[in-house]
Amino acid sequence: MKTDTETQNQNTNYSQQVAASLLEIGAVGFKPENPITFKSGIVSPVYVDNRKFPYFPKHWSKVIAGFEQLIKEKNLEFDVIAGIETAGIPHSAALGYKLQEPSVFVRKKIKDHGTKSRVEGGAVENKKILLIEDLVTTGSSSLAGVSALRSESAIVTDCLAIITYDFPEAKENFDAEQVKLHTLTTFTLVLETAIKENILTVEQKEVVADWFNDPHGWATRHGHA
């Protein structure tokens, strides 16, 4: 049986590995001069693109292994793995294949043709679903998927994600829907790693730190509103 220290060290290990992998494959971009706008409406000088992982299988394997470890650590029980369209699908499918467990995916909206299904791949009624996401900002996309699954009588209590920005509103949103969020790494750790590896310039560090402290007000302060 693992001690608490051993479990914590193992958790830290995959968290650091995934954070380092995100930077190594160029999945983290720093664009203070040309910020992007998240689906949530937050304007940001940084972004994380987990869709790059399948192009780098050695790094992607760390993500899938991390998910496996997280499932064991949290003693998560499930019948089906589900991925959110579209960025969550590769990871949920790969995890399902690795664990030899059934997987489905959840569309952002119902198709206007064919079967007009929102949950694709198999039945989820009365089954416990483990939801897989690539990235969590405010949690709105993930929880929309939870709602879609629950509308088909699925049981959803846990969500795994590669990374989160750790916004307080995300925690509030997940708590409100009684869903536990478990992530492999955090943006804070990615930022700390980028600074340690001198990937960011002094100016970029200041801009990103300012954004992270107040993401909603950053655009106005820097003339990007």
Secondary structure, DSSP 8 states (H G I E B T S, - for coil): ---HHHHHHHHHHHHHHHHHHHHHTT-EEE-SSS-EE-TTS-EESEEE-GGGGGGSHHHHHHHHHHHHHHHHHTT---SEEEEETTTTHHHHHHHHHHHT--EEEE-SS--SSTT--SEESS--TT-EEEEEEEEESSSHHHHHHHHHHHHTT-EEEEEEEEEE---HHHHHHHHHTT-EEEEEEEHHHHHHHHHHTT-S-HHHHHHHHHHHH-TTTHHHHTT--
